[in-house]
Amino acid sequence: MTKKELILNKSLELFSSKGFESTSTRSIADAAEVSEGLIFKHFKSKNGLLSALLKIGASKSTPEIQKIKNHKEPREVISSCIKLLLSIKKEDYPYWRLYFASGFEEKSQTIGLEPLLKKVVIEAFKKLGFVKTELEAELLLNSLNGLMIKMLTTKNYNPEPQVLLILKKYRLS
């Protein structure tokens, strides 16, 4: 493992457990057993390091998100959104924790799955004849976000029973 990869791994651990604001570059350097200057050499700043980590996380989730967006059948769009939680690998949890945490720390208007999937879910509900499509999409994505937060923060949590219940609610099982 290169020193750059070591810095990325240790910063991911620290950012996803302590938060971005509460993690200093000094603590990352100590954990990675490198100089603080090396962090700045590779990433220019703490924000640059965060940006690199979020890009890595996005590259891991983008193929799954893209599959959902590429479905033509609206029932498949909604079903795939719901089942997305079951496809997230445990080794990718720290990236998702960081993604959610950075949204909370920035006090973003939208965090979680909403900015990634809202438009495609609204369109799917429209095609299925739902009346309040935006509200229905928000309800579904908020429910999935809540399940995802539970998955990311509770050791050995299994979301499958609730995923199956949501699929049943939308008559997709």
C-alpha atoms as a printed R data frame, in Angstrom:
    type eleno elety resid chain resno       x      y       z
1   ATOM     1    CA   MET     A     1   0.000  0.000   0.000
2   ATOM     2    CA   THR     A     2   1.364  3.409  -0.942
3   ATOM     3    CA   LYS     A     3   1.548  6.249   1.562
4   ATOM     4    CA   LYS     A     4  -1.167  8.063  -0.378
5   ATOM     5    CA   GLU     A     5  -3.467  5.033  -0.090
6   ATOM     6    CA   LEU     A     6  -2.626  4.777   3.605
7   ATOM     7    CA   ILE     A     7  -3.552  8.437   4.101
8   ATOM     8    CA   LEU     A     8  -6.852  7.848   2.266
9   ATOM     9    CA   ASN     A     9  -7.651  4.755   4.354
10  ATOM    10    CA   LYS     A    10  -6.867  6.383   7.700
11  ATOM    11    CA   SER     A    11  -8.684  9.603   6.843
12  ATOM    12    CA   LEU     A    12 -11.743  7.601   5.753
13  ATOM    13    CA   GLU     A    13 -11.710  5.767   9.092
14  ATOM    14    CA   LEU     A    14 -11.375  9.000  11.059
15  ATOM    15    CA   PHE     A    15 -13.769 11.144   9.006
16  ATOM    16    CA   SER     A    16 -16.476  8.475   9.009
17  ATOM    17    CA   SER     A    17 -16.178  7.815  12.742
18  ATOM    18    CA   LYS     A    18 -15.337 11.247  14.215
19  ATOM    19    CA   GLY     A    19 -16.620 13.544  11.483
20  ATOM    20    CA   PHE     A    20 -14.791 15.818   9.104
21  ATOM    21    CA   GLU     A    21 -14.764 18.903  11.344
22  ATOM    22    CA   SER     A    22 -13.543 16.939  14.378
23  ATOM    23    CA   THR     A    23 -10.663 15.276  12.543
24  ATOM    24    CA   SER     A    24  -7.422 17.187  12.182
25  ATOM    25    CA   THR     A    25  -4.797 16.600   9.531
26  ATOM    26    CA   ARG     A    26  -2.398 16.008  12.441
27  ATOM    27    CA   SER     A    27  -4.543 13.082  13.689
28  ATOM    28    CA   ILE     A    28  -4.665 11.639  10.156
29  ATOM    29    CA   ALA     A    29  -0.894 11.966   9.823
30  ATOM    30    CA   ASP     A    30  -0.402 10.273  13.185
31  ATOM    31    CA   ALA     A    31  -2.759  7.424  12.300
32  ATOM    32    CA   ALA     A    32  -1.105  6.915   8.906
33  ATOM    33    CA   GLU     A    33   2.372  7.354  10.393
34  ATOM    34    CA   VAL     A    34   3.299 10.008   7.833
35  ATOM    35    CA   SER     A    35   4.168 13.670   8.037
36  ATOM    36    CA   GLU     A    36   1.365 16.198   7.929
37  ATOM    37    CA   GLY     A    37   3.180 17.822   5.017
38  ATOM    38    CA   LEU     A    38   2.760 14.663   2.948
39  ATOM    39    CA   ILE     A    39  -1.015 14.994   3.284
40  ATOM    40    CA   PHE     A    40  -0.815 18.520   1.905
41  ATOM    41    CA   LYS     A    41   1.569 17.414  -0.850
42  ATOM    42    CA   HIS     A    42  -0.916 14.804  -2.089
43  ATOM    43    CA   PHE     A    43  -4.234 16.553  -1.380
44  ATOM    44    CA   LYS     A    44  -3.431 20.288  -0.954
45  ATOM    45    CA   SER     A    45  -5.855 20.616   1.988
46  ATOM    46    CA   LYS     A    46  -8.158 18.724   4.311
47  ATOM    47    CA   ASN     A    47 -11.011 19.622   1.955
48  ATOM    48    CA   GLY     A    48  -9.005 18.183  -0.929
49  ATOM    49    CA   LEU     A    49  -8.657 14.955   1.012
50  ATOM    50    CA   LEU     A    50 -12.405 14.870   1.685
51  ATOM    51    CA   SER     A    51 -13.087 15.519  -1.987
52  ATOM    52    CA   ALA     A    52 -10.817 12.620  -3.003
53  ATOM    53    CA   LEU     A    53 -12.621 10.278  -0.609
54  ATOM    54    CA   LEU     A    54 -16.066 11.351  -1.809
55  ATOM    55    CA   LYS     A    55 -14.953 10.746  -5.422
56  ATOM    56    CA   ILE     A    56 -13.816  7.234  -4.524
57  ATOM    57    CA   GLY     A    57 -17.124  6.574  -2.780
58  ATOM    58    CA   ALA     A    58 -19.075  7.975  -5.723
59  ATOM    59    CA   SER     A    59 -17.175  5.731  -8.125
60  ATOM    60    CA   LYS     A    60 -18.250  2.729  -6.064
61  ATOM    61    CA   SER     A    61 -21.942  3.705  -6.008
62  ATOM    62    CA   THR     A    62 -22.290  5.269  -9.464
63  ATOM    63    CA   PRO     A    63 -22.703  1.970 -11.365
64  ATOM    64    CA   GLU     A    64 -25.629  0.918  -9.130
65  ATOM    65    CA   ILE     A    65 -27.241  4.359  -9.335
66  ATOM    66    CA   GLN     A    66 -26.773  4.380 -13.115
67  ATOM    67    CA   LYS     A    67 -28.463  0.968 -13.446
68  ATOM    68    CA   ILE     A    68 -31.497  2.388 -11.657
69  ATOM    69    CA   LYS     A    69 -31.562  5.436 -13.916
70  ATOM    70    CA   ASN     A    70 -31.273  3.253 -17.034
71  ATOM    71    CA   HIS     A    71 -34.359  1.137 -16.298
72  ATOM    72    CA   LYS     A    72 -37.178  1.868 -18.712
73  ATOM    73    CA   GLU     A    73 -39.919  0.142 -16.715
74  ATOM    74    CA   PRO     A    74 -41.100  2.368 -13.799
75  ATOM    75    CA   ARG     A    75 -41.746 -0.608 -11.513
76  ATOM    76    CA   GLU     A    76 -38.110 -1.670 -12.055
77  ATOM    77    CA   VAL     A    77 -36.899  1.835 -11.172
78  ATOM    78    CA   ILE     A    78 -38.719  1.816  -7.851
79  ATOM    79    CA   SER     A    79 -37.894 -1.816  -7.097
80  ATOM    80    CA   SER     A    80 -34.197 -1.230  -7.838
81  ATOM    81    CA   CYS     A    81 -34.141  1.862  -5.616
82  ATOM    82    CA   ILE     A    82 -35.559 -0.144  -2.748
83  ATOM    83    CA   LYS     A    83 -33.234 -3.098  -3.341
84  ATOM    84    CA   LEU     A    84 -30.195 -0.795  -3.560
85  ATOM    85    CA   LEU     A    85 -29.762 -1.101   0.200
86  ATOM    86    CA   LEU     A    86 -29.239 -4.842  -0.133
87  ATOM    87    CA   SER     A    87 -26.465 -4.365  -2.693
88  ATOM    88    CA   ILE     A    88 -24.271 -2.107  -0.550
89  ATOM    89    CA   LYS     A    89 -21.153 -3.950   0.547
90  ATOM    90    CA   LYS     A    90 -20.074 -3.673   4.187
91  ATOM    91    CA   GLU     A    91 -16.604 -2.568   3.092
92  ATOM    92    CA   ASP     A    92 -18.247  0.456   1.420
93  ATOM    93    CA   TYR     A    93 -20.127  1.537   4.561
94  ATOM    94    CA   PRO     A    94 -17.398  4.033   5.571
95  ATOM    95    CA   TYR     A    95 -17.779  5.852   2.239
96  ATOM    96    CA   TRP     A    96 -21.564  6.041   2.687
97  ATOM    97    CA   ARG     A    97 -21.105  7.207   6.312
98  ATOM    98    CA   LEU     A    98 -18.814  9.937   5.053
99  ATOM    99    CA   TYR     A    99 -21.280 10.892   2.316
100 ATOM   100    CA   PHE     A   100 -24.135 11.250   4.823
101 ATOM   101    CA   ALA     A   101 -21.949 12.940   7.452
102 ATOM   102    CA   SER     A   102 -20.590 15.503   5.017
103 ATOM   103    CA   GLY     A   103 -24.169 16.421   4.121
104 ATOM   104    CA   PHE     A   104 -25.050 16.854   7.790
105 ATOM   105    CA   GLU     A   105 -21.933 18.910   8.513
106 ATOM   106    CA   GLU     A   106 -22.529 21.163   5.510
107 ATOM   107    CA   LYS     A   107 -26.195 21.438   6.518
108 ATOM   108    CA   SER     A   108 -27.113 20.631   2.922
109 ATOM   109    CA   GLN     A   109 -30.727 20.855   1.904
110 ATOM   110    CA   THR     A   110 -30.605 17.373   0.439
111 ATOM   111    CA   ILE     A   111 -28.543 14.442   1.587
112 ATOM   112    CA   GLY     A   112 -28.602 10.725   1.092
113 ATOM   113    CA   LEU     A   113 -30.358  9.168  -1.866
114 ATOM   114    CA   GLU     A   114 -32.579 12.134  -2.704
115 ATOM   115    CA   PRO     A   115 -30.095 14.134  -4.790
116 ATOM   116    CA   LEU     A   116 -29.027 10.943  -6.566
117 ATOM   117    CA   LEU     A   117 -32.440  9.480  -7.410
118 ATOM   118    CA   LYS     A   118 -35.283 11.956  -6.837
119 ATOM   119    CA   LYS     A   119 -35.924 12.884 -10.481
120 ATOM   120    CA   VAL     A   120 -36.000  9.296 -11.743
121 ATOM   121    CA   VAL     A   121 -38.241  8.162  -8.865
122 ATOM   122    CA   ILE     A   122 -40.701 11.038  -9.437
123 ATOM   123    CA   GLU     A   123 -40.859 10.125 -13.129
124 ATOM   124    CA   ALA     A   124 -41.459  6.452 -12.295
125 ATOM   125    CA   PHE     A   125 -44.332  7.341  -9.957
126 ATOM   126    CA   LYS     A   126 -45.826  9.592 -12.675
127 ATOM   127    CA   LYS     A   127 -45.709  6.746 -15.194
128 ATOM   128    CA   LEU     A   128 -47.421  4.478 -12.674
129 ATOM   129    CA   GLY     A   129 -50.271  6.978 -12.269
130 ATOM   130    CA   PHE     A   130 -49.553  8.198  -8.739
131 ATOM   131    CA   VAL     A   131 -51.125 11.578  -8.019
132 ATOM   132    CA   LYS     A   132 -48.695 13.182  -5.558
133 ATOM   133    CA   THR     A   133 -45.531 11.980  -7.258
134 ATOM   134    CA   GLU     A   134 -43.081 14.336  -5.573
135 ATOM   135    CA   LEU     A   135 -44.460 13.577  -2.138
136 ATOM   136    CA   GLU     A   136 -44.439  9.826  -2.839
137 ATOM   137    CA   ALA     A   137 -40.826  9.995  -4.063
138 ATOM   138    CA   GLU     A   138 -39.820 11.970  -0.993
139 ATOM   139    CA   LEU     A   139 -41.544  9.464   1.299
140 ATOM   140    CA   LEU     A   140 -39.828  6.517  -0.362
141 ATOM   141    CA   LEU     A   141 -36.364  8.102  -0.456
142 ATOM   142    CA   ASN     A   142 -36.652  9.346   3.142
143 ATOM   143    CA   SER     A   143 -37.638  5.840   4.229
144 ATOM   144    CA   LEU     A   144 -34.654  4.377   2.398
145 ATOM   145    CA   ASN     A   145 -32.356  7.024   3.865
146 ATOM   146    CA   GLY     A   146 -33.564  6.128   7.349
147 ATOM   147    CA   LEU     A   147 -32.915  2.448   6.714
148 ATOM   148    CA   MET     A   148 -29.525  3.289   5.305
149 ATOM   149    CA   ILE     A   149 -28.579  5.348   8.354
150 ATOM   150    CA   LYS     A   150 -29.674  2.443  10.551
151 ATOM   151    CA   MET     A   151 -27.514  0.084   8.449
152 ATOM   152    CA   LEU     A   152 -24.509  2.386   8.674
153 ATOM   153    CA   THR     A   153 -24.755  2.999  12.411
154 ATOM   154    CA   THR     A   154 -25.995 -0.304  13.862
155 ATOM   155    CA   LYS     A   155 -23.640 -3.242  13.983
156 ATOM   156    CA   ASN     A   156 -24.929 -6.247  12.017
157 ATOM   157    CA   TYR     A   157 -28.255 -4.617  11.150
158 ATOM   158    CA   ASN     A   158 -30.145 -6.523   8.459
159 ATOM   159    CA   PRO     A   159 -32.393 -4.250   6.351
160 ATOM   160    CA   GLU     A   160 -33.862 -7.115   4.319
161 ATOM   161    CA   PRO     A   161 -37.155 -7.532   6.257
162 ATOM   162    CA   GLN     A   162 -37.947 -3.824   5.902
163 ATOM   163    CA   VAL     A   163 -36.854 -3.772   2.261
164 ATOM   164    CA   LEU     A   164 -39.239 -6.662   1.593
165 ATOM   165    CA   LEU     A   165 -42.016 -4.805   3.425
166 ATOM   166    CA   ILE     A   166 -41.478 -1.680   1.305
167 ATOM   167    CA   LEU     A   167 -41.495 -3.801  -1.867
168 ATOM   168    CA   LYS     A   168 -44.789 -5.308  -0.707
169 ATOM   169    CA   LYS     A   169 -46.234 -1.833   0.034
170 ATOM   170    CA   TYR     A   170 -45.613 -0.862  -3.596
171 ATOM   171    CA   ARG     A   171 -46.778 -4.303  -4.811
172 ATOM   172    CA   LEU     A   172 -43.346 -5.070  -6.238
173 ATOM   173    CA   SER     A   173 -42.666 -8.378  -4.507
